[in-house]
Amino acid sequence: MVFSALKQLIMPTEQKSHLSGMGNNAIPTNYGALGTLVTVFFFWGFIAAGNSVFIPFCKHYFSLDQFQSQLIDFAFYTAYYIGALALFAYGAFGGKDLVGKWGYKKSIVYGLLFSALGAAAMIIAVNANAFAGMLVGLFIVALGFSLQQTAAQPFAISLGDPSTGTSRVNLGGGINSFGTTIGPIVVAFALFGTTAAITDEQIAALSLSKVIVLYSCVGALFIAAAALFYFSKKVPSGIMEEKTEKANKALYTLLIMTGLLVMMFVPVFNSYKTDLANATDAEKHALEAYRMKWLFGALVIVVGGLLIANMSAKRNADGWGAMKYPQLVLGMLAIFVYVGVEVAIGSNLSELMKQESFGGLQSSEAAPYISMYWGSLMIGRWAGAVSAFNLSKNTKLALQIIVPLIAFAIIIGVNTAAKYNMAPLYYYIICVCIQIIAFYISNNKPARTLMIFGLLGVLAMIIGTQTSGTVATYAFLSGGLFCSIMWPSIFSLSIAGLGKYTSQGSAFLIMMILGGGIIPPIQGKLADYLQANSTVAGTGIHQSYWVPVICFAYLAFFAIAVKGILKKQGIDYDVASEGAGH
């Protein structure tokens, strides 16, 4: 399958040592190719985090409600699912891995060029003043990202000794997080033209020509990166010819789920054609309830579809491939929930900060808070990357304390250089210290780490929903700290024991990035629904953060459940986590 090289990511240490040639025959790292490769990791973070600032801009310019504004995330993250599903379907029907056939190098080049087409589509849509067209453009950009991500992570592992592959992927994850940190600042400056606070009225009056300039630059960067890859002699082709594992029942299940998801979202989208100019409050409330019903229906399809597939596979495993393993199915839901909660917290943050109880900030003033949220993921991932290197216990402990503090200082410094007032966030270092303690207690064991960070996420979100002001703001921002290391923990636990189905299981996990396209709109619609039933301004968006509470609770449950599942299979996977952040 498309993730065949990812099998090396979860190999036992002994096997990796054997593959590396036992020391003297170790394969040297291709640093030239690696330096070129990490540029795409940066793009994923930069563009995805920039959406958090782009959302409020579109909301004001096109007069969108909170749900409609979350369609930006819906279009962006749904593309990951569609792209990964298409690659899996090609392999299932054709018996050949398309990315392996093209090679990692060409696959990344094609992905970058496809993203450039998306940037061009954005420019065309902007000229037509069409929000729907802009969503299509973002969808195409993310389709390109899906192909890039399919190739880039196993490619990083292949650029040297397998035993050091995780350090290269972690480097990519760290660069990705750096992109998420500076993305909101750069996009905010490109759209607003200044780091000084501006009013919502000024935002609504801004010309869309600024978006044209922004995406012209983004498209040019995509093309430049593609040229860099294509003409670089240091980057190997990465062609891999390998027969894929058959899993037709799994494919048909995913296709049926996709069709049902479309059916769930069509009524929601069509409901926005309803004229509410003369509607009563009761009619508005009824419409909000109608939309909520279909949105939760989409969630039920994902959860129910995967659980039904696993139960069917238990009765007859033929044709199900990796889906016959309960740790994978629960892990698919965990990735779905993890990506969803990570995106939902950040994407709804700007609207939350506008409320008087949270400072009543303008959208441009919220940029440093959004940057700190995404930067929190960088803080955690940099700290987690320390374990990828062969260091003494004392050195690792010292670095796990020092590295997060350095990352925090970088975030403060970057925003200060952009002339944002970071004084309200100085004491956020307390939350960083809590994360450092959590790292120490978790002892780099994936199940324990995921459980501790999941429970801390639940606690933080509950504190946030029950308080306001600085305490609540810090609580919601800390969601980024607790999300930071979940991807590698979930990934390694989910594919443990899959054997020959490892690559296929990896592909299924990547598909579940779909959660970033479903959970944020659900939180956005819950915010609209709660506000429609409240006379207190800001209640809706504030209390909508119960959605992240539920998400973190499931992640903690998964950590506990999967450990028992693996033990029943004779697998002791309470060992050091290896992998990279998404």
N, C-alpha and C positions, 0 to 999 in steps of 0.2 A: 504494500500500500504506500501512499504518499509519504507516510512518516516512518519508513523502514529504518532509517538511520537513528530514529529516536529510541530504538531498542537499546542502543548503547547507553542512553541516558540513565537507564534503570538497571543496567547489568550489575551483578555483584562485583565488589571490589576485586575479588580474586580473578574473575574472568577478565576484567578490564586490565589488570596487571599482565595477564597472559597475552592479551591482544597487543599491549603496548611493547611487547618484545622484552619484557622483564628488565627494564632499566636501560642498558647500553644501546639497545636497538630501538629505542623509543622514536616515534615519528616526530620530527620537529614541527612546531606550529608555523603555519603560513600566515605570518603577521601582516603581510601586505594585503592578502585577500581578506583577512579578518578586519583590517582597518576599513576596507571598502564596504564589507558586509554590514558593519554596525550602523552605517548611514540609514539603512532601511528601518532598523529598530528605532532610530530617532524619529523618522517620519511618522511611524504609527503613533507614538506618544504625542508628538507635536500637534498633529491634525486632530486626533481624538480628544485631547484635552482642550484644544482650541474651540471645540464644539460648545463647551460650557460657557464661553463668552459669546459665541455666535448665536446661541439659543435666545438670550434676552434681546439681542439686537433684532432678530427676526420677529420675536414676539411683539415688540413695540412697532416695528415698521409695518408688519402685516396685520396688526391688531389680532393676535392669536390668543387663545386661552392657554392655560398651563398644559393641558393634554396636547393640543396642537403643536405647541413649541417642542414637546418631547418627541414629535415625529421625526425630528432631526436625528435623534439617537436611534429611533426605530428603523429609519432608512439605512443608517450607517452600519448598525450591528446585525441587522437582518441579512445584509449583503455577505457577511462572513459565513453565515449559515448556508445561504444559497450557493456561494462559491465552493465551500467544502463539500456540500452535498453533491454538486455537479462533478467534482473531481472523484468522489467516492463512487458515484453512479458510473462514470466512465470506466473506472477500474473493475467494478462489479460485472458490467456487461462485456467489456472488451478484454478483461483479463490482464491488462497492462496498466502500470502506474504512469499516468500522463506526465507528472512532474519528473519521474525517473527517466522517462523517454526523452523529454526535452533536456533534462539535466538541470541542476540547481541554478547554474549561472543564467541560462536562457530563461528559465521560469521566472527568476527575479527581474530580469530585463523586461520580459513580457508584462509582468505585473506592474512595474513602474510605468510603462507606456500606457497600459490600460488605465491606471490612475490619472495619468496626464490627460487622457480622453475625458475622464470625469471632470477634471478641472476645466476643460474646454466647455463641457456641457453646462457647468455652473455659470460660466461667463455668458453663454447664450441665454440661459434662463434669467440671469440678472438683467440683461438687455430687454428681455420680454416682460420683466417685472412679475415673474411667475414663481411663487413659492413652491408649487408642485414640481416645477422644472428643477429648482434648486435641490429638492429632495432626490430627484433622479440623478443629478450630478454627484451628490454625496454618495449615493448608492453605488455608482460606477467607480468612484474613487476607492470605496471600501472593497468592492469586488477585486480590484487590483491588489489591495492589501491582503485579501484572503489568499491569493495565489502567492504573494511574496512571503507571507507567514508560513504557508505550507512548505516552502522551500528553505527559508532562511534558518530556521532553528536546527533542523538536521544538518544543514550545510555547515553551520558553525561547528558542530560536533566533528564533522569530517575533515576540518581544516587542521588536523594535527593528531596527536596521540589520543585515542579514545578515553584513556584514564584521566585526561585533563579537559575533556569535552565540556563538562559542566561549568568550568571556569570561563570558557569562551561564551557559553550561552548566558551565564550570569552577567558577563560584561555587556552583552547585548541588552539584557534586562535593565541594567543600570543606565545605559545610554537611553533606552526607551523612557525610563522614568525622568531623566533629565529633560527629555523632550516634553513630557507632560508638565514639567515645572515651568519652563519658559514659554510654552505654547500659549497659555491664557494671556500672558503679558504682551507678547508680540502681536497676537490677534487683536487684543483690546486696543493697542496703539494703532494698528493698521485701520481698524474700523472707526475708532473715536478720534484719532488724530492727536491725542494728547494724553498725558498721564494725570492731568488734573481732573477733578470731579466734574461731570456734566449731568444735566437733568435728563429725565426720561423723555421730556418733550424734545430736547435737542437730539436725543438718540433717534426718536421717531422721524425727525426732520432731516437726518443725515442722508446723503445721496448714496444710492447703491453703487455708484462708480467706485467707491472705496472697496467694495467687495470684488469688483472686477480687477482692480489693481492687486488685491490680496491673492486671488486665485490665479492671476496671470503669473505672479511670482512663484506660487506653489507649483503650477504646471511646469514652469521653466526648471524648477529644482528637480522635479520628477524626471524630466528629459535629461538633465545634466547627470543625474545619478545613474540613469539607464546607460548613457554613453560611457560613464566611468566604468561600469561593470563590463559592458560589451568590449571595450577596447583595452581593458586591463589584462595584460599577459600573466599577471600574478594570480588571477582568479581562475581556478580549474573549472572544467565543464560540469563535473559532478553528475554525469550520466549514470543511471543505475537501472539495469534491466532485471526485473524480478516479477515472478508470477504472484498475483494477488490472491488472498484467501476469499473464497466464495462466501457470500452472506446475502443471498437474494431475499430471504424473508426480512432481514433487517432493512434492506433497501426499500422494499415495498412498504414496510411499516413507516419508515421516515417519509416516503412520498405521500402516503395517506395522511400522516400527521400534518405535512405541509399544506395539503389541500384543505384540511379541516381548519387549519390556522387562517388561511385566506378567507374561508367562510365566516370565521368569527370576526375578522376585522372589517369586512365589507359593510355590515350594518352600522358599525361605529363610524366609519368614514362617511357613509351616506347620511347619517343623522345630522351632519353639519350643514346639510342643505336646508334644514328646517328653519323657517323664519321665526325668530323669537322676539321680534321687535314689539309685538303686542301680546306676548305670552304672559300668563299669570305666573306667580311664584310656584304654585302647585304644578303647573305644566313644566316649568324649568326643572324642578326637582325630579319629576317623573322621567324626564329625558336624561338627566344625569344618572339616575338609577338604571335606565335602559342601557346606557353605554357601559356602565360598570359591569352589568351582567355579561355582556359579550366579551369584555376584556378578561374577566375572570374565567370565562369559558375557554379562552385561549390558553390560560395558565393550566387549567385542568387537562386540556388536550396534551400538553407537553408532559406533565407529571403522570397522568393516567396512561398515556400511550407508552411511555418507557417502562412503567411498572407492569403493564399487561404483556409487553414484549418479553420481559424477563420471566414472567410466570409461564408464558407459552414455551419459552426456551427450556425451562426446567422439565417440562413434559417431553419435549422432543427437541434436542439441541441442533439437529441437522438444519443447515441453512441460516442459522442465527449468528454464527461467527462469534465475535467478542461479546455480543449482547447476552450470551448465556451465563456470563459471570456477574453475580450480584454487585460486587465491588465496582464494576465498571458502570452499571446502570445507575447506582446511587451516586457514583462519581460524576456521571453526565449531568445529573440534576444538581450536584454540588457546583460544577463549573457554570452551569446555567444561572444558578442563584448568585454565585460569587461575582461573575461579570455584571450581572444585573444590579446587584447592590452597590458595587463599586461605581458604576456609571450613574445610578439613580441618585446617590448622595451628592455627587458633584454637580449633576445637571440641574437639580432642584435648589442648589445652594444659593444661587444669585437671587432667586425669587424670595427665599427665606430671609436673606439679609436686607431685603427692602422693607420688611415689617418693622414697625416702631420698636417693638420689644427686642429687636436684634440690631438696633442702631439706625434703622431707616435709611440704609445706604442706597445711593444710586448704583446703576449697573456697573459703571466704570470703577466705582469705589470698591465694589465687591471683588474685583479682579485679584488683588493680593490674597484674599481669603480662598478663592478658587485655586490660586497658585499654591498656597500652603496645603490645601487638601491633596492635590495631585503630588505635591512635593513630599507629603507624608508617605506616599507609596515609595518614593525614591529613598527616603530615610530608611524604611524597613528593608527594602531590597538591597541597598548597599550594605546594611548590617548583615543580612542573610548571606550575601556573597562572600563574606569573610570565611565561612566554613568550606568554601570550594577550594581553598588553598591549603597546602601541606604545611601547617604552622603548629608550633607547640601550643599546649593547652593554655598557658599563661598569656602567650601572644594573642591567641584568638580571643580570649576573655577581654584583654585590654582593647583590642580593635573593635570588639562588639560594643564597647562603651564609647570609644573615641569616634569611630566612623559615623554613627548616627548624629552625634553632636556637630561634627564637621558638616554633614549634609544639611542639618538645620541651619547652621551659620551661612551656608551657601544660599539657601532659599531666602533668608533674611537679607543677605547682601545683594542678590540679584534684584529683588523687589525694591530695596532701598535705592539702588542705582537707577531704577526706573522711576524714582521720585514718589514712591508710595510711602505712606506713613505706616511703618510696621510696628510701632510702639504697642498697639493693642495685642500683638501676637507674641511679644517677648516671653510672656509667662507660659506660652504653649510648650515651652521646653519641659514643663512638668509632665505633660502627656508623653513626650519623647522618653523621659526617664522611666515612666511606667512601662513603656514598650521594652526598654533595655532590660528591666527586671523580668519581664515576661519571657524575653529571649533566654535569659539565664535559667529560669525555672524550666523552660521547655527542653533545654539541653539538646537542641537541634534534632529532636525526634518528631517525625512528621505528624503522627496521630496526636501526640501530646501537644505539639505546637498548634495544630489546627483547633483542637478543643479549647486550649487556653485563649487563643486569639478570638475564636468564635464567641466564647462567653464574655470576654472583654468587650467585644462589639455589641453584644446584647445589652450589657450594662451601660455602655456609653450612649447607645441610642435611647434607652429608657430615661437616663438622666437628661438627655437632650429634650425629650418630649415633655418631661415634667418640670423643666426649668426654662429660663429665658436669659437673654443677655450674654455676657462673656462665658459663663459656665456652660450654657447650652451650646454656644458657638464652638467652644473648645471640644465639647463632647461629640458634636457632629463631625468636626474636622478630624478627630482622632479615628474616625471610621477608616480613613486612609491608612493610618498606621497599622490597624488591625487587619485590613485587607491585603497589605503589602506582600506577605509571605504565603498567602493562601494558595496561589496558583501552583507552585512547585509541590506543596504538601498534598493537595488534592490530586494532582497529576500522578505523582509517584505511588500514592496509595491506590488509585483507581486502576492502574495497569499492572500492579504487582500480581504475579502468578498467571498472567495471560499467555505466556509462552509464545507460540507462533502467531497468536492473534494480537500481539502487542502493537504492531503498526496500525492494524485496523482499529483497535481500541483508541489509539492516539487520534486517529482521524475523527472518530465519533466525538471525542472530547472537544476537539477544535470546533465542530459544528455547534456545540452548545454555547459558544460565544453569543448565540442567538438571544441569550438572556438579557444582554445589553440592549436589545431591541424591544423587549416585551415588558420587563419589570419597570423601567423608567416611565413609560406611558401609563402603566397601572398606578404608579405613585402620583403622577400628574393628574390623572382622572380622579383618584381618591381625594386629592387636594381640592379639585373643583367641586366634587360632591359634598365634602365636609363643609366647605365654605358656603355652598348654596343652602346648607341647613344650619348655618350659624349666623348670629348677628354681630359677632366679634371679628373685626378685621384681622386677617392673618392666621385664624384658627386652622383653616384648611391645609395650608402648606406646612404649618408647624406639626400638626398631628398626623400628616401623611407619612412622617418618618417612623410610624409603626410598621410600615412595610419593611424597612431595613432591619427592624427588631426581629421580625419573623424570619428574614433571610439569614441573619447571623445565627439564629436559634437552630435552623436546619443544618448549617455548616458545623456547629458544635455537635449536633446529633450524628451527622455523618462521621465525624472523627471518632466518636465512641462506637458506632455500629460497625464501621469498616474494620476496626481492629479485631472485633470478635469474629467477623466473617473470614478474615484472613487466617486467624488462628485455627478455625475449623478446617481450613484448607492446608494446614500445616506450615503456614508462612509466618515467620516472625519478622515483621517489617517495621519494628520500632527501632529503626536505625536512622542515621543521618540522612536528611532530605537533600536530594540533588535536583536541580532544575533551575528554571529562570522565570521571572515574573512576566505576566502578559502585559 
